[in-house]
Amino acid sequence: MKGIGVSRGYYLLHPFKFFEYIFIPYVIISTNIANELSVSCLCRGIDNEEKPTSYIELKFNKIDYLIMVAVTIIFLFYYVYEVIS
């Protein structure tokens, strides 16, 4: 960028240009990142102090075990049929 010095002492001699060209963009970027993190936390319900109501306790039922056994038997028959053929 034109007008911005690259020597070591430039920013000591011109502190306002340092703040304008270097420091302020970093502050704005960090503020935007903090805002995005805040929005993300609010969307996920971080500030909710009540017990979650949408959790469902999952567990296996008899039908789940029957389907698991049936699928295993089908795969075994298919595998044996492929090996014999």
N, C-alpha and C positions, 0 to 999 in steps of 0.2 A: 504494500500500500504506500502510496506517495505521502511524504511528510512524516512518516514514522521512522525514527532513527533506529539503527541496529547496534550502535556502540553501547558499551556497558554503562556509561554515565549519562546517557540520554534521558533515561527515565528519572534520574535524580534531578536533572536540570529542568525537566518538563513533567512534573508529576500529574498535572491535569490531563495531559494527553495519554499518560499511562492509564489513568482511570477510565478515560473515555474509550480508548481503543482496546485495552486488554482486560481490565478488571470488570467493567460493566457487562461485557458479553458472557463472562464466566458466571457472574451472579445471575444473569437472566437464564442461562442454561440450567444452572443448578436449581433455580426456582421452578422452572418447567418440569424438571425431573421429579422434584418433591411433589408438585401438583399431580403428576401422573401417578405416582406411588400412592398418594392420598386417595385419589379416585378409585384406584384398583382395590385398595383396602376397604373402602366403603361399599364397593360393588360386591365384594366377597363377604360382607357382613362382619367385619372384624370388630366393630363397635357395638354389636348386638350383645347385650348381657343376659338375655333370656336363653333358656334351653332350646336347642334347635327342635323344630317340630316335624321336619320333613324326613327324618331318618326312619328307615324301615329295617327291622331286624330280619336278616336273611338266614335261612337254615334249610337243609335238605329235607325233603318230604319223601314219602314212599314212592311217589311217581317219579321223582328225580332219580332215585336209585334204580327203578325199573327201566327208565330210558337209558341210563348209563350202561346197564347190563345188556340191554337189547342192542345198543350201538356197538358195544364190544363184541357181541356174538356175530353181528353182521360183518364187522371188519375181519374177524377170525375166519368166517366162512369165505369171504372174498379173498383173503390171503391164501387160504388152503386151496381154493379153486385156481388161483393164479399159479401156485407152485406145482400143482398136479398137471395143469395144461401145458 
